[in-house]
Amino acid sequence: MTPPTSSSTVTLNVNGEKHSLSVDHRTTLLDALRDRLDLTGTKKGCDHGQCGACTVLVDGRRTVSCLQLAVASEDREITTVEGVAEGDRLHPVQQAFLDLDGYQCGFCTPGQICSAVAVIEEHAAGWPSAVTADVRTEAGPPPLTAEEIKERMSGNLCRCAAYGQMAEAVARAAAEASTDTAVTEGTAA
């Protein structure tokens, strides 16, 4: 009797590039990104899904990569902090974090940035949070207050406690994104 196979070759689509890797079935997406693809922006914090340092975007949604298996990520669109910028132009979230000192030691920053990118998109799509007062669809997106931002970002911990600056950075980037959307929609009309 042949023992079951414990590894597979998977194709990971990371930051717009496809990578074929032979991985043990138990390999996490985090370990594949850091150890096999040398994308070390994604940090290994708690390795239990509790700190958010390893947050990446999978199909546009926040994912703690230490809990996601690499084999379960095959053929999905994975974006790490290295892929958030558009060429040499920083993403508005990255620029706001820089401008407003939304980081201290920087360890949690990649996960915070990936999470913030998703928060802005989730908010714009009208997704409620635990602190949203009116969750009815017809109410539209709630105001993106500091309380909303802090609740939405609560899965990402910062040991340096730069939360105030991070909330300001997310608010600034969200305001810029809504202005860009309004300009684009006005141009298309």
URPE-V295008 format. One record per helix or strand. SS is the DSSP state (@ for helix, = for strand). FROM is the first residue (numbers start at 1). TO is the last residue. If there is no record, write none. Layout:
# URPE-V295008
SS/FROM/TO  SS/FROM/TO
This chain:
# URPE-V295008
=/7/14  =/17/24  =/28/28  @/29/36  =/55/58  =/61/64  =/69/69  @/70/73  =/77/79  @/81/83  =/86/86  =/89/89  @/92/99  @/109/124  @/137/139  @/146/152  @/163/188
